[in-house]
Amino acid sequence: MTPRQRLSMIAVMLLAAVGLAATATGTGAAAAPHTRAPAAPPPAAIAVPSAPITGTFTDAAGGTGTFAGGFTPSGFAAQDGALVATGTLTGTLTDSTGATIGTVDETISTPAAVAQATCRILDLTLGPLHLDLLGLVVDLNQVHLTINAVSGPGNLLGNLLCAIAGLLDPLPSADALAALLNLLLALLGRI
């Protein structure tokens, strides 16, 4: 996989994970009586949707409380060679009785991980084969064999084969990934 393909895959995964949602910010204003043309409506803004965040905690009574909210990314950066996402975490804390015990509305930075990926190990196409082995005739039609390795937690062989397959590919730095992701966020704001 080339660096350009890897970056394209990361960008597509980010957009798929985050999603796109357009919301209108207003309607056109009526024209003033002395103007020739009506005022142009304000452009529609693209809102970066929030990714859902849920979790549990032990409340003061020893029961299991819940957190439900979302994270809206506002930018990406490289810290100590790792990619981090900065954004707003909002949500509500509810105790085991169902009572709301607090809300969260904070700007946070969190490590950003690349989603599970596959890498092509082998793509082999064999044309039709005709074998005559001492009177035993074997005819085989076209065969297309594709082997993909899936990387991710618990996929030992997939992780190993993807790492070996990409040994000679230059990996983009966290700075390069942060720049690309910030560009995508800026483009979302302009659409």
N, C-alpha and C positions, 0 to 999 in steps of 0.2 A: 504494500500500500504506500503510495507516495505521500509526502507531507501535505500536498494540496488536497488529496483525497481525504486524508485524516482530518484536516481542518474543516473541510466541507462536511464530513460526517459529524464532527463535533457541533458545528453550527446547526445542522439539521436536527440533531438530537436535542440541542438546547431549545430550538424553536418548537419542537414537538413536545418537549417536557413543559415548557412555559406556556405554549399556546398563544394564539393571537385573538384579541377581542377589540373590536372597534366600538367606540361609544361617541355619540354626538355631544358636543359641549354646549351647543346652543342653536338657536334658529336665526334666520336672517332678520335684520331690523327693517322696519318700514322706511321708505324713502322720505326724506324731508320734502316739504312742498316745493321748495325752490331748486331742487336738484334735478338733473336730467334723467339719471338712471337710479334704480334702487341700490341701496348699499349692499355690498356683497356679504353673504353670510359668513360667519367665522368658520375657518376650516375645522373639519372633524379631527379630533385628537385620538390617537391610538393609546389605549391604556395597557401597560404591561400587567397582565393578570397575575394574581398572587398564587403561589404554589401552596396547596393545603398542608398544614402541619398539625399533627395530633400526637398526643402522648398521655402518659399516666404518671401519677405521683402519689406518695403516701401523705394523706392529710393529717391534721392535728388529732383526729379521733382514731387514727390508725387504719382508716379505710382507704380505698383507692379512689383518688380524685382524677379528673381528666383535664387536659388542655386541648382546646380546639381553636385553630386560627389559621394564619397564612403568612407567607414570606413573599414580599415583593422586591425583586432585585432592582438596584439603582446603579450599580457599577461593579466592575471586576478589577482585581489588582493581583500582583505577585508579591507574596511575603515569604521570605526565606526559601525561595525557589518553588513554592507551592501556590496554586491558584486559589484565591479567596473571593467570595461574593459578598458585597456589601448591600444592605437593603433594610427594609422596615419589617419587623416582626410584630404582628398584631394578633391578639387572641384573648380568650377568656378562660380563667381557671375555675373549675367547678368541683366542690368537695363531694364526698361519697353520698351525701344526702340530697344532692342536686342543687344546692345553694351556690350562687356565684360568690366566690371569695376574692376575686380580683381580676383586673384586666392588664394586658401588656400592650404597649405601643412604643417600641424601642428600635433604634437603629443599631444593627449588629453586623458583624463580619463573621463569616463561617466558611470553612473549607469547601471548595467546589470540586466535585469528583466527576469524571467522565463516565457516562452511562456504559452499561455492558455493551460490548462490541463483538463482532465476529470478524475473522480474517480468513481469507481464502488460502487454503493450504495446497489444494490440487484441483485443477479443472482439465480433465482429460477426455478427449473425444476420439473414439476408435471407429473407423469406417467398417463397412461390412467385411466379415472374414469368412473364407472358405478353406477348411482344412481337410486333407485326405490323408489319414494316418493308417496305412496298410489295410485299406478297405473300410475303415470307419470314417464316414464323412460327417463333418461338423460344419454347419452353416450358422453364422451368427450375424444378426443384423447390427446396425449402428448402436454403439454403447457410449453414453455420456455419463462420466463419473465426476461428481463434484464433492469435495471434502472441505468443510468449513470448520474452523475451531471457534468455540464460543468462550470468551474470557469473562471472568467474574468470580465472585466469592464462591469457593467450593469447587471450582472447575479447574482442578490441578492440571490435567492434560491440555485443556484448551488454553489456559494461561501460558503454559510452557511453550506450546506450539506457536501461539501468537507472538510471544517474545522472540522465539527463534526466527520466525518469518519476518519480523521487523527489525532484526539486528542491524542491518545496514541502512535502514531508513533514518534520516536525521529527525529527531524528535523536536517539535516546537517547544520553546521555552515557556515558562509560566507567563513571562512578560508578553510574548507573542500571542498566547491564548487570551490574556486579559485585554490586549489591544483589539483583537478580533471581536471578542464578546462585547466590549464597550462600543465598538462600531455598530454591531447589530442592535444594541439598545438605542443608540442614537438614530439609526434608520427607523426603528419602530416608532420613535417619537416624531418623525417627519412624515410618516405615511398618513 
